[in-house]
């Protein structure tokens, strides 16, 4: 069925939604529209960011399923930045699954993601909708980083690395206000429903029916002899690791059924200084204090452009040999890079991964569905690098 648009940006008036709109304008993307609760606010944002005057504006509300369904029926892909998704995303995912509409989001809420898999995976398979979760810094650099490493391991050794360590070496720019709000909403939900806590601590929460080997917890600072440095807990590890395991699951255990993976932050300094730095990082609570960003807030353009990240992936082979991969980004992770990544994920679905191919509808990860096609886009257009060897 022909659709009016390739992409509708839902949440276009929010901080990250605006960045997505600006990116689509800069890249001369055709056939897209802006959506949100208020047509008046949409018009204001359209004019403020310099979108063409004829950019179509669509009113849709997360608590009005009829408006969401009508929106979905007009587009191939809904790109949504409206979170926390556990509060505002249920009806939209349902509408996309029902109407056969592709979907990308920035979700870092693993319990909600599992609920969406259970509720809508089969419906999406029947309708052809590709529901792709976690298309920002949660979790594209990590998902595609492991994919890149495992491709190199198979090329060099003829088999995947059964043990991969992810080590975030550098990162300038913090979590977004939406990410912080999502963490708070998840903790609040877990306080009411203990089963949610069980999903949060289960590394295989997103692989229904499959449980692999015991995984590192990553909750305490430690000295990592592989990279000869102190490492500290990484706040995004609980979501990224689950997405990496789901990619392996969706690819038929291509990393191996015995695959072990963890993520930690490298602490600056050597010896006692490195240990002290790791312990200090472990004590940081991004949810506390007045400095925690709020939804709709974000860094300045200069701060976004001065941000970056550098992530090392170390693959350990059974005979003790090692293979590395590195992913870098040229903007702050929470906003500048994330807005480019989700935009390119949506464009990848439109242009590079046709519907009805051998990977049809369902609830996907970026790595399992788009893989190399998305990686090429991110290298060519979004300021990311992927190297392995």
C-alpha positions, -999 to 999 in steps of 0.1 A, spaced: 0 0 0 14 34 -10 22 57 19 23 95 19 57 97 36 89 77 40 94 90 76 73 108 102 92 122 131 70 118 162 81 141 190 95 167 166 90 195 191 112 179 218 149 186 222 161 154 204 132 155 179 143 190 168 178 177 162 164 149 141 144 174 121 174 196 116 194 166 104 167 156 78 167 192 66 205 193 62 206 160 44 178 170 20 157 141 29 124 140 8 90 127 19 90 133 56 67 150 81 66 163 116 42 149 143 34 157 179 6 166 202 2 203 193 -1 216 157 7 251 170 39 240 186 48 220 155 44 250 134 66 271 157 94 245 156 91 241 118 96 278 114 124 280 141 145 253 126 140 264 90 121 235 77 103 241 44 70 259 48 52 231 31 65 205 56 34 185 67 24 187 103 4 159 120 -13 159 153 -10 127 172 -12 119 209 2 89 228 -30 85 247 -53 86 216 -48 54 197 -70 65 168 -46 94 160 -16 72 163 -31 46 139 -40 73 114 -4 86 116 11 52 111 -11 45 80 5 75 62 42 65 65 67 37 59 86 45 91 77 62 124 108 77 141 98 84 177 118 104 203 88 105 227 99 88 260 100 74 285 86 47 262 71 27 290 49 58 297 42 70 261 51 42 237 27 13 242 0 24 219 24 36 192 42 2 190 8 -15 189 -3 8 160 29 2 140 27 -36 145 -10 -36 134 -6 -14 103 27 -29 91 46 3 97 83 3 105 94 19 137 126 32 153 131 46 187 158 56 213 147 31 240 169 22 269 142 5 289 148 -33 288 118 -44 308 94 -24 285 113 -38 255 107 -73 266 70 -65 271 69 -52 235 86 -83 222 61 -105 240 31 -84 230 39 -75 194 66 -96 178 42 -121 163 18 -94 151 46 -75 135 58 -107 118 23 -111 103 20 -74 92 56 -70 80 63 -42 105 100 -39 114 100 -27 151 136 -16 157 144 -6 193 174 13 207 186 32 176 207 58 194 238 56 216 217 30 233 228 7 216 240 12 180 278 17 186 279 -13 209 256 -36 188 275 -28 156 308 -28 174 304 -64 185 291 -73 150 322 -57 134 345 -76 158 329 -109 152 330 -105 114 368 -98 117 372 -128 140 354 -152 116 375 -138 87 408 -142 106 402 -173 127 372 -190 110 350 -186 141 336 -159 164 352 -148 196 334 -166 225 344 -138 249 342 -101 241 350 -72 264 337 -37 256 357 -9 272 346 27 269 379 45 267 368 81 262 334 98 263 327 136 263 291 144 268 266 127 292 233 109 291 203 128 277 174 141 298 152 114 282 176 87 292 177 99 328 138 101 328 137 66 314 160 53 342 138 69 368 106 56 353 121 21 352 132 22 388 98 34 398 81 6 379 104 -20 394 95 -7 429 59 -16 422 65 -48 402 93 -71 413 92 -90 380 106 -59 363 136 -60 385 141 -96 374 143 -85 338 166 -57 346 192 -80 361 189 -108 336 214 -104 307 191 -126 285 159 -107 292 155 -100 255 161 -135 243 128 -153 253 134 -191 255 172 -188 255 196 -184 284 233 -185 278 263 -189 302 268 -168 333 278 -132 324 301 -107 343 281 -84 365 303 -53 360 290 -37 392 323 -30 409 356 -14 399 383 -39 389 417 -42 373 414 -55 338 446 -74 329 436 -76 293 440 -39 287 462 -33 318 439 -6 333 414 -1 360 378 -2 348 345 10 364 308 2 359 293 17 328 257 30 333 245 19 299 258 -16 301 225 -31 315 207 -22 282 235 -25 257 245 -60 268 209 -72 265 207 -58 230 239 -75 220 226 -108 232 194 -103 214 213 -96 181 232 -129 187 198 -146 193 181 -132 162 211 -141 141 208 -178 151 236 -176 178 262 -165 152 284 -154 180 280 -188 196 256 -202 222 284 -198 248 290 -161 241 301 -139 270 300 -101 269 304 -72 293 309 -34 292 330 -12 315 345 23 315 382 27 314 394 48 344 422 74 337 454 70 355 477 42 366 482 22 398 465 37 428 454 67 408 436 45 383 419 26 411 408 58 428 394 71 395 375 38 390 360 40 424 350 76 419 333 68 386 314 40 403 300 64 429 286 89 404 248 89 403 235 105 372 200 105 386 209 127 416 212 164 420 202 195 402 227 188 374 208 158 361 193 168 327 156 169 324 135 158 293 135 186 268 168 200 280 202 194 264 236 208 257 244 238 234 254 233 198 290 240 207 289 213 235 273 188 212 299 194 185 328 192 210 316 158 223 329 124 212 333 88 222 359 61 217 349 25 225 373 -5 224 360 -41 219 384 -69 228 377 -104 214 394 -133 232 398 -165 213 400 -199 230 437 -203 224 444 -169 241 449 -148 209 432 -115 208 414 -94 182 402 -58 186 376 -35 172 371 2 178 341 25 173 343 63 175 318 91 172 324 127 164 296 143 185 283 140 221 267 106 225 234 116 241 223 141 215 245 150 186 255 115 176 222 99 187 201 122 165 222 113 135 221 76 143 183 73 146 178 94 115 202 71 95 185 40 109 151 52 96 167 61 62 183 27 61 150 10 65 136 31 37 164 28 12 187 -1 21 166 -29 38 135 -33 17 104 -47 34 96 -83 25 133 -93 23 146 -124 41 144 -104 73 107 -95 76 85 -81 103 92 -85 140 109 -68 169 145 -63 159 178 -48 170 197 -25 146 226 -50 143 204 -80 135 182 -63 109 204 -36 93 239 -47 101 264 -37 74 240 -14 56 235 8 86 272 7 94 281 20 60 256 48 64 270 58 98 305 59 84 296 78 52 271 103 68 270 103 106 306 107 118 312 72 131 342 50 125 344 12 127 378 -5 126 389 -41 134 420 -61 132 
